[in-house]
Amino acid sequence: MSMPTDQRPGVVRAPHATIAWIVTALTLGYTLPWAIACTRGSRNSAAVAVVNIFLGWLIIPWFIALAMAFKAHQVASATTVHVYQQPQQ
């Protein structure tokens, strides 16, 4: 059984991931960290986009945004996990 994480469900079909990859292609890879974060379903994809777009031209923040995009998903806290069982008949 896998542990629940903070990854958003239905990641690949999300329209913002498609938009992120189109913008990445048009900017020749400048917004690559944002596209990766959107595709992976990271909860911090908005933060990655802000760092990437406003500071990415400084090179070091671009690599910081890239590291943020590849950051492992966090295990969901036990308070958000709900287990439902069918009553036995």
Secondary structure, 3 states (H helix, E strand, C coil): CCCCECCCCCCCCCHHHHHHHHHHHHCCCCCHHHHHHHHHCCCCHHHHHHHHHHHHHHCHHHHHHHHHHCCCCCECCHHHCCCCCCCCC
